[in-house]
Amino acid sequence: MQPFDLVIRGGTVVTATDSMKADVGIRGETIAAIGLGLDKGKKEIDARGKLVLPGGVDAHGHIEQLSASGKMNADTFQSATTAAAHGGTTTVISFAAQHVGMSLKTVVEEYHELAERGAVIDYAFHMILADPRPEVLEKEVPPLVKAGHSSLKVFMTYDRLRVDDEQLLDVLQAARDNKAMVCVHAENHGMVSWMGKRLVKHGYVAPKFHGISHPRLCEPEAFHRLVACAALVDQPIMIFHVSTAEGAQVIRHYRGEGLKVFAETCPQYLFLTKEQLDKPGVEGRKWMFSPPARNASDQEALWQALSLGDLQLISSDHAPYAFNETGKLMGGTKATFKQVPNGMPGYEGRLPMVFNEMVSNGRFDASKFVEWTSTNPAKIYNLYPKKGTIAIGSDADIAIWDPKKSVTFTDKMVKDKSGYTPWKGRTVKGWPTTVLLRGEVLVADEKLHAKPGSGQFLPRKGGKAAEPFGRATQEFDPKRNFGAKLR
C-alpha cells in the first residue's frame, strides 16, 4: 500500500459528532485513514495531548472591500487570510460587493483577481446585490451561480446599499429560480435612519450613541418582514449576525413553523456589550460595528439559541478598518458616530475566543465547537464533506489545538492590517498551534508556511440548504389562484 505522506499521531480527533483517540493518515491533499496504530508516514506530527480538529470555516467576512461610501477596508486577501490561518481557519467565504450601477459579472471577476494574487487559504464568495436591476438578475446572476457563486447577499438598511421590499422579493425569486441561498443583513432602515438623525441633531455624537442608533426593535421587525417575503416565494434564507434575544425568538418561532430559516451570530455578540463603546475620546470607535453589541442578557439568549439549534453557526463578520486616519479616525476627532466606518477585525480571534468559552470554560463540548464553527457552515454553504470535517476523502484541512496553551491578546500579535485587536488584554486557554491546508503545513511555530495565492477558489452549487420546500403558497398555486402561472 502507498505510504502516507503525513501522519498526525496520537491526538484526540474531534468531529461534530464524535471525539476519539486516533491517528490521521494523509495522502496528497486528502485524509486517507483514521485509526489507531497507522503505518509510519513520510512525515509525522506528534499530537499527543492535543485536539485534532477540522480547520475552521468562516462564512462571513469582508476582504479588500470598498464600502458604499467609498471607504476601503484595511485588509488585502493576503493579510486577511493570513490572520484567519493563524486563528485556525482554513476556509473563508467573503464578499464580491456590487454597488449601484455596477456590473455584477465585472465585480466578481475583479474580486477573483484579488484573491488569486493573495489568498493563502481556500475561499468562496457571496455576491452582494446593491442594485438588483432586471438585467442583473436575469442575465448576470444565472451564469455566475452556475460558475459556483451560489449565495446572494442583500441589505435591508444603509442608504446606498439597501433594497426595498419589492427588490427583496425580486432577489428571493431570482435565487429560487437559480437554486441559490439568500443571505440578509436585516434591520429596519427607517428606525436606524430616524434614530441616527435625532441623536446627531441633539448633539449625541460620541461612539457610545452608535448602539442607541440601532434600536433593538429594528432587528425583530426586519426579521418578521424578511421571513414573510421568503415564505411567499418559498425561498430559504440565512439571517446574518443575530444580536438580540428578540431576534433569536423570531427565528425560533418561524423555524418552529417549519420554515427554512438559517441564522448565525458572531463573537462580538457573544462576548461584547454596548459598554465597550463608552470609552474616552475616540477609543470607542474600535468597537463600532453593525448591528451593535447589545446587553449581557442577549449573550445568554444567543448561547441558548445556539444550543436549541435556532442559530446554526458562529462567523466573524471580519470587517477591518485601521485605527488611523485611513479608517476609524477618518474625519478627525470631531467626526460623529455616523461618519465612522463600521466594522472590526474578526478572523484571527474568532476560534480562540469561542474555544475558550465553549471548551476551556466548559459551556459546551469540543464537538459543538466544531459543529458551529466548521461543520455547519460547510454544510449550509455546500462545501461539506470536502470541508468542515475530518473524514476519509475530505480535504486534509486540520487545526491541531493545544488545549492548555494560554494566550493574551495584544495589538502587536495582529496579523491583519487593522492595527488592533478588539480582544486586547483578554486571555484565552486553548490555541491552534499547527494548521494544515490540504495536507500541507500552513501555520507552525507561529509562522506562516504558505505563499500568497496558494489558496484555491471553491466553486459550489446551492446544495440542500438552498433547496425550496416546493410548497407553493396560495398566491403561486394555480389550483388556488384562479389558474395564474406566476413562475
C-alpha positions as CSV (number, residue, x, y, z in Angstrom):
1,M,0.0,0.0,0.0
2,Q,1.2,3.5,-0.8
3,P,2.7,5.1,2.3
4,F,1.1,8.1,4.0
5,D,2.7,11.4,3.1
6,L,1.9,12.6,6.7
7,V,0.6,11.1,9.8
8,I,-0.8,13.1,12.7
9,R,-0.2,10.7,15.5
10,G,-1.7,10.3,19.0
11,G,-4.1,13.2,19.2
12,T,-7.8,13.3,20.1
13,V,-9.7,13.7,16.8
14,V,-12.9,15.7,17.2
15,T,-15.8,16.0,14.7
16,A,-19.3,17.4,15.1
17,T,-20.5,14.0,16.3
18,D,-17.5,12.2,17.8
19,S,-14.3,12.5,19.8
20,M,-11.8,9.7,19.7
21,K,-8.1,8.9,20.2
22,A,-6.8,8.3,16.7
23,D,-4.1,8.8,14.2
24,V,-4.9,10.6,10.9
25,G,-3.2,9.5,7.7
26,I,-2.9,11.9,4.8
27,R,-2.1,11.2,1.2
28,G,-1.7,14.2,-1.1
29,E,-4.4,16.7,-0.2
30,T,-6.9,14.4,1.4
31,I,-7.4,12.3,4.5
32,A,-6.8,8.7,3.7
33,A,-7.2,6.9,7.0
34,I,-8.3,7.4,10.6
35,G,-7.4,4.8,13.2
36,L,-5.1,3.6,15.9
37,G,-1.5,2.5,15.1
38,L,-1.4,3.7,11.5
39,D,1.7,2.8,9.5
40,K,4.5,5.3,9.6
41,G,4.2,8.3,7.3
42,K,6.9,10.0,5.3
43,K,6.4,12.9,7.8
44,E,4.8,12.8,11.2
45,I,3.3,15.3,13.6
46,D,3.2,14.3,17.3
47,A,-0.3,15.4,18.5
48,R,-0.3,13.6,21.9
49,G,-2.2,15.8,24.4
50,K,-3.6,17.8,21.6
51,L,-7.0,18.1,19.9
52,V,-7.1,17.4,16.2
53,L,-10.0,19.4,14.7
54,P,-11.1,20.3,11.2
55,G,-9.9,23.7,10.0
56,G,-12.4,26.4,10.7
57,V,-14.9,27.6,8.1
58,D,-15.7,31.3,8.4
59,A,-18.7,32.1,6.2
60,H,-18.9,35.8,6.7
61,G,-16.0,38.3,6.1
62,H,-15.2,41.4,4.1
63,I,-11.9,41.4,2.3
64,E,-10.5,44.2,0.1
65,Q,-14.0,45.6,0.0
66,L,-14.9,49.1,-0.9
67,S,-17.9,50.4,1.2
68,A,-20.8,52.1,-0.5
69,S,-19.5,55.4,0.9
70,G,-16.1,54.9,-0.8
71,K,-14.1,53.7,2.2
72,M,-11.7,50.8,1.5
73,N,-11.2,48.4,4.4
74,A,-7.7,47.7,5.7
75,D,-7.1,44.2,4.5
76,T,-5.8,42.5,1.4
77,F,-6.6,38.9,0.7
78,Q,-3.1,38.0,1.8
79,S,-3.3,39.8,5.2
80,A,-6.9,38.7,5.9
81,T,-6.3,35.1,5.1
82,T,-3.0,35.1,7.0
83,A,-4.9,36.3,10.1
84,A,-7.5,33.6,9.5
85,A,-4.9,30.9,9.2
86,H,-3.2,31.9,12.4
87,G,-6.6,31.6,14.2
88,G,-7.2,28.1,12.9
89,T,-9.5,28.9,9.9
90,T,-8.7,27.3,6.6
91,T,-11.7,28.3,4.5
92,V,-13.5,31.7,4.2
93,I,-16.5,32.9,2.3
94,S,-16.1,36.6,1.7
95,F,-18.0,39.0,-0.5
96,A,-17.9,40.3,-4.1
97,A,-19.7,43.6,-3.5
98,Q,-21.7,45.2,-6.2
99,H,-22.6,48.9,-5.8
100,V,-25.3,50.8,-7.7
101,G,-24.6,51.0,-11.4
102,M,-22.0,48.2,-11.4
103,S,-22.0,45.0,-13.5
104,L,-22.1,42.1,-11.1
105,K,-20.1,40.0,-13.5
106,T,-17.3,42.6,-13.6
107,V,-17.3,42.9,-9.8
108,V,-16.9,39.1,-9.3
109,E,-14.1,39.0,-11.9
110,E,-12.2,41.8,-10.0
111,Y,-12.6,40.0,-6.6
112,H,-11.3,36.8,-8.2
113,E,-8.2,38.6,-9.4
114,L,-7.5,40.0,-5.9
115,A,-8.0,36.6,-4.2
116,E,-5.9,34.7,-6.8
117,R,-3.0,37.0,-6.0
118,G,-3.1,36.9,-2.3
119,A,-5.2,34.3,-0.5
120,V,-3.3,31.7,1.5
121,I,-6.3,29.6,2.4
122,D,-9.3,28.4,0.4
123,Y,-12.2,30.7,-0.4
124,A,-15.6,31.2,-2.0
125,F,-17.7,34.3,-2.5
126,H,-21.2,35.6,-1.6
127,M,-22.4,38.1,-4.2
128,I,-23.7,41.4,-2.7
129,L,-26.6,42.8,-4.7
130,A,-27.0,46.5,-4.1
131,D,-28.5,47.1,-7.5
132,P,-30.7,44.2,-8.5
133,R,-31.8,45.6,-11.8
134,P,-33.7,43.2,-14.1
135,E,-30.7,42.7,-16.4
136,V,-28.5,41.8,-13.4
137,L,-31.0,39.2,-12.1
138,E,-31.9,37.8,-15.5
139,K,-28.6,37.9,-17.4
140,E,-25.8,38.0,-14.8
141,V,-26.9,36.0,-11.8
142,P,-27.7,32.7,-13.6
143,P,-24.2,32.2,-15.2
144,L,-22.5,33.4,-12.0
145,V,-24.4,30.9,-9.9
146,K,-23.6,28.1,-12.4
147,A,-19.9,29.1,-12.1
148,G,-20.0,28.3,-8.4
149,H,-21.2,31.6,-6.7
150,S,-24.3,30.1,-5.1
151,S,-25.2,32.7,-2.5
152,L,-26.6,36.2,-2.8
153,K,-26.5,38.9,-0.1
154,V,-28.7,41.9,0.3
155,F,-29.0,44.7,2.9
156,M,-32.3,45.9,4.3
157,T,-30.6,49.0,5.6
158,Y,-27.9,51.6,4.7
159,D,-28.8,54.4,2.2
160,R,-26.5,53.3,-0.6
161,L,-27.0,49.5,-0.3
162,R,-30.5,48.7,0.9
163,V,-33.1,47.0,-1.2
164,D,-36.8,47.8,-0.6
165,D,-39.4,45.0,-0.2
166,E,-40.2,44.7,-3.9
167,Q,-36.5,44.4,-4.8
168,L,-36.0,41.9,-2.0
169,L,-38.8,39.8,-3.5
170,D,-37.1,40.0,-6.9
171,V,-33.8,38.8,-5.4
172,L,-35.6,36.0,-3.5
173,Q,-37.3,34.8,-6.7
174,A,-34.1,35.0,-8.7
175,A,-32.3,32.9,-6.1
176,R,-35.2,30.4,-6.1
177,D,-35.0,30.2,-9.9
178,N,-31.3,29.6,-9.8
179,K,-31.1,27.4,-6.7
180,A,-29.0,29.8,-4.7
181,M,-29.1,30.8,-1.0
182,V,-30.1,34.4,0.0
183,C,-28.2,35.9,3.0
184,V,-29.5,39.1,4.6
185,H,-28.4,41.9,6.8
186,A,-31.8,42.5,8.3
187,E,-32.6,45.7,10.2
188,N,-35.4,48.2,9.8
189,H,-33.9,51.0,7.8
190,G,-36.4,53.7,8.8
191,M,-35.8,53.1,12.5
192,V,-32.0,53.2,12.1
193,S,-32.0,56.3,9.9
194,W,-34.6,58.2,12.1
195,M,-32.8,57.5,15.4
196,G,-29.4,58.4,13.9
197,K,-30.6,61.8,12.7
198,R,-32.3,62.6,16.0
199,L,-29.2,61.7,18.0
200,V,-26.9,63.9,15.8
201,K,-29.4,66.7,15.8
202,H,-29.3,66.8,19.6
203,G,-25.5,66.6,19.8
204,Y,-25.2,63.0,20.8
205,V,-22.4,62.1,18.5
206,A,-19.9,60.0,20.6
207,P,-19.3,56.4,19.7
208,K,-21.4,55.2,22.5
209,F,-24.5,56.5,20.8
210,H,-23.9,54.2,17.8
211,G,-25.6,51.5,19.8
212,I,-28.6,53.6,20.5
213,S,-29.0,54.5,16.9
214,H,-29.8,50.9,16.0
215,P,-32.9,50.2,18.2
216,R,-33.4,46.7,19.4
217,L,-36.8,46.7,17.8
218,C,-35.3,47.2,14.3
219,E,-33.9,43.7,14.3
220,P,-37.1,41.6,15.0
221,E,-39.2,43.8,12.8
222,A,-36.9,43.2,9.9
223,F,-36.7,39.5,10.6
224,H,-40.5,39.2,10.5
225,R,-40.7,41.1,7.2
226,L,-37.9,39.2,5.6
227,V,-39.3,35.8,6.6
228,A,-42.7,36.8,5.3
229,C,-41.2,37.7,1.9
230,A,-39.1,34.5,1.8
231,A,-42.2,32.4,2.7
232,L,-44.2,34.0,-0.1
233,V,-41.8,32.8,-2.8
234,D,-40.7,29.6,-0.9
235,Q,-37.0,30.6,-0.7
236,P,-34.6,29.5,2.0
237,I,-32.7,32.3,3.7
238,M,-29.7,32.9,6.0
239,I,-30.0,35.8,8.5
240,F,-26.7,37.3,9.3
241,H,-25.3,38.4,12.7
242,V,-28.2,38.0,15.0
243,S,-27.6,40.3,18.0
244,T,-30.7,40.4,20.2
245,A,-32.8,38.0,22.3
246,E,-35.9,39.2,20.4
247,G,-34.3,38.5,17.1
248,A,-33.4,34.9,18.2
249,Q,-37.0,34.5,19.4
250,V,-38.4,35.4,16.0
251,I,-36.1,32.8,14.3
252,R,-37.2,30.2,16.8
253,H,-40.9,30.9,16.0
254,Y,-40.5,30.6,12.3
255,R,-38.2,27.5,12.4
256,G,-40.8,26.0,14.7
257,E,-43.4,26.5,11.9
258,G,-41.1,24.5,9.6
259,L,-39.8,27.4,7.5
260,K,-36.3,27.1,6.1
261,V,-34.6,29.9,8.0
262,F,-31.0,29.6,8.9
263,A,-29.1,32.1,11.1
264,E,-25.7,33.0,12.6
265,T,-24.2,35.0,15.3
266,C,-20.7,36.3,15.9
267,P,-18.2,36.5,18.8
268,Q,-18.9,40.2,19.2
269,Y,-22.5,39.5,20.2
270,L,-21.4,36.6,22.5
271,F,-18.6,38.5,24.3
272,L,-19.1,42.2,24.0
273,T,-21.7,44.6,25.2
274,K,-22.6,48.2,24.3
275,E,-20.4,49.4,27.2
276,Q,-17.3,48.8,25.1
277,L,-18.4,51.8,23.0
278,D,-18.3,54.1,26.1
279,K,-14.6,54.8,26.1
280,P,-12.7,58.1,26.4
281,G,-12.2,60.2,23.3
282,V,-12.2,58.2,20.1
283,E,-11.3,54.8,21.6
284,G,-14.8,53.5,21.4
285,R,-14.7,53.6,17.6
286,K,-12.7,50.3,17.7
287,W,-15.9,48.5,18.7
288,M,-18.3,50.2,16.2
289,F,-19.9,47.6,14.1
290,S,-23.5,46.9,12.9
291,P,-25.7,45.7,14.4
292,P,-24.0,47.0,17.5
293,A,-23.2,44.9,20.6
294,R,-26.2,44.6,23.0
295,N,-26.5,43.5,26.6
296,A,-25.2,40.6,28.7
297,S,-28.7,39.2,28.7
298,D,-28.6,39.0,24.9
299,Q,-25.4,37.0,25.1
300,E,-27.1,34.3,27.2
301,A,-30.1,34.3,24.9
302,L,-27.8,33.8,21.9
303,W,-26.0,30.9,23.5
304,Q,-29.4,29.3,24.3
305,A,-30.4,29.8,20.6
306,L,-27.3,28.0,19.5
307,S,-27.9,25.2,21.9
308,L,-31.5,24.9,20.7
309,G,-30.5,24.9,17.0
310,D,-32.2,28.2,16.2
311,L,-28.8,29.6,15.3
312,Q,-26.5,27.2,13.4
313,L,-23.1,28.8,13.2
314,I,-20.7,31.4,14.6
315,S,-19.0,33.5,12.0
316,S,-16.7,36.5,12.4
317,D,-18.1,39.3,10.2
318,H,-14.5,40.3,9.7
319,A,-14.6,43.9,8.6
320,P,-11.3,45.6,9.5
321,Y,-10.7,49.4,9.3
322,A,-7.3,50.6,10.5
323,F,-7.3,52.6,13.7
324,N,-5.8,55.6,11.9
325,E,-6.8,58.4,9.5
326,T,-7.4,55.9,6.7
327,G,-10.1,54.1,8.8
328,K,-11.6,54.6,12.2
329,L,-10.0,58.0,12.7
330,M,-11.2,59.3,9.3
331,G,-12.8,62.7,9.7
332,G,-10.7,63.5,12.8
333,T,-11.8,63.8,16.4
334,K,-14.9,65.8,15.6
335,A,-16.5,63.1,13.3
336,T,-19.8,61.9,14.6
337,F,-20.6,58.2,15.1
338,K,-22.5,58.3,11.7
339,Q,-19.2,59.2,10.0
340,V,-17.0,56.4,11.4
341,P,-16.6,53.3,9.3
342,N,-18.4,50.3,10.8
343,G,-16.7,47.0,11.4
344,M,-13.9,45.4,13.3
345,P,-11.3,42.6,12.7
346,G,-12.5,39.1,13.4
347,Y,-10.8,36.3,11.6
348,E,-7.8,35.8,13.9
349,G,-9.8,35.9,17.2
350,R,-13.0,34.1,16.3
351,L,-12.0,30.5,17.0
352,P,-9.7,31.1,20.1
353,M,-12.4,33.3,21.7
354,V,-15.1,30.7,21.1
355,F,-13.0,27.8,22.0
356,N,-12.1,29.4,25.3
357,E,-15.7,29.9,26.3
358,M,-17.1,26.7,24.9
359,V,-14.4,24.1,25.6
360,S,-11.9,25.6,28.2
361,N,-14.7,27.1,30.3
362,G,-17.0,24.1,29.8
363,R,-20.0,25.8,28.4
364,F,-20.2,23.2,25.6
365,D,-18.0,20.3,24.4
366,A,-15.5,20.3,21.6
367,S,-17.9,18.6,19.2
368,K,-20.3,21.5,19.4
369,F,-17.4,23.9,18.8
370,V,-16.6,22.0,15.6
371,E,-20.2,21.9,14.6
372,W,-20.9,25.7,14.9
373,T,-17.5,26.9,13.6
374,S,-16.7,24.4,10.8
375,T,-19.2,21.7,10.0
376,N,-22.5,23.6,9.9
377,P,-21.1,26.5,7.7
378,A,-19.6,23.9,5.4
379,K,-23.0,22.0,5.2
380,I,-25.2,25.1,4.8
381,Y,-23.0,26.5,2.0
382,N,-22.5,23.2,0.3
383,L,-18.8,22.7,1.0
384,Y,-19.2,19.6,3.1
385,P,-17.7,17.0,3.3
386,K,-14.8,18.4,1.3
387,K,-14.5,21.0,4.0
388,G,-15.7,21.1,7.6
389,T,-14.9,17.7,9.0
390,I,-12.2,15.0,9.5
391,A,-13.3,12.1,7.4
392,I,-11.8,9.8,4.8
393,G,-11.8,11.6,1.5
394,S,-12.2,15.1,3.0
395,D,-9.6,17.7,2.3
396,A,-6.8,17.5,4.9
397,D,-7.6,20.9,6.4
398,I,-6.7,20.3,10.1
399,A,-6.1,22.5,13.1
400,I,-4.1,20.9,16.0
401,W,-5.2,22.7,19.2
402,D,-3.2,22.8,22.4
403,P,-6.0,22.9,25.0
404,K,-3.6,24.0,27.7
405,K,-1.9,26.9,25.9
406,S,-2.8,30.3,27.2
407,V,-2.5,33.4,25.1
408,T,-3.2,37.0,26.0
409,F,-4.4,39.1,23.0
410,T,-2.2,42.2,22.2
411,D,-2.2,44.7,19.4
412,K,1.3,43.5,18.5
413,M,0.2,40.0,17.6
414,V,-2.4,41.1,15.0
415,K,-1.8,39.6,11.5
416,D,-4.5,41.6,9.7
417,K,-4.0,45.3,8.8
418,S,-6.4,46.9,11.3
419,G,-3.5,47.5,13.8
420,Y,-5.5,46.5,16.8
421,T,-7.5,43.6,18.3
422,P,-10.9,44.1,19.9
423,W,-9.9,41.4,22.4
424,K,-6.8,43.2,23.7
425,G,-6.0,42.2,27.3
426,R,-8.2,39.1,27.2
427,T,-6.5,35.7,28.0
428,V,-7.8,32.6,26.3
429,K,-6.9,29.0,27.1
430,G,-6.6,26.8,24.0
431,W,-4.8,27.8,20.8
432,P,-4.3,26.2,17.3
433,T,-0.5,25.6,17.3
434,T,-0.3,23.8,13.9
435,V,-2.7,24.3,11.0
436,L,-2.7,22.3,7.8
437,L,-4.4,23.2,4.4
438,R,-5.0,20.3,2.1
439,G,-2.2,18.3,3.7
440,E,0.4,21.0,3.8
441,V,1.6,22.8,6.9
442,L,0.1,26.2,6.8
443,V,1.0,27.6,10.2
444,A,3.5,26.2,12.7
445,D,5.6,27.8,15.4
446,E,3.6,31.0,15.0
447,K,4.8,31.3,11.4
448,L,3.0,31.1,8.1
449,H,4.4,28.5,5.7
450,A,2.4,29.4,2.5
451,K,2.9,31.6,-0.4
452,P,0.4,34.4,-1.5
453,G,-2.1,33.0,-4.0
454,S,-1.8,29.3,-2.8
455,G,-5.4,29.3,-1.6
456,Q,-7.9,27.8,-4.0
457,F,-11.4,29.0,-5.1
458,L,-14.2,26.7,-4.1
459,P,-17.0,26.7,-6.7
460,R,-20.2,25.4,-5.1
461,K,-23.8,24.8,-6.0
462,G,-26.6,25.9,-3.7
463,G,-27.0,22.5,-2.2
464,K,-29.6,21.0,0.1
465,A,-29.9,24.1,2.3
466,A,-30.8,26.3,-0.6
467,E,-33.5,24.0,-2.0
468,P,-37.1,25.3,-1.6
469,F,-39.6,23.0,0.0
470,G,-41.7,23.1,-3.2
471,R,-44.8,24.0,-1.3
472,A,-46.4,26.8,-3.3
473,T,-48.2,29.5,-1.3
474,Q,-51.8,30.2,-2.3
475,E,-50.7,33.1,-4.5
476,F,-48.4,30.9,-6.5
477,D,-50.6,27.8,-6.7
478,P,-52.7,27.7,-9.9
479,K,-55.2,25.5,-8.2
480,R,-55.9,28.2,-5.6
481,N,-55.2,31.4,-7.5
482,F,-57.7,31.2,-10.4
483,G,-55.2,29.5,-12.7
484,A,-52.5,32.1,-12.8
485,K,-49.0,30.7,-13.5
486,L,-46.5,33.2,-11.9
487,R,-43.4,31.1,-12.2
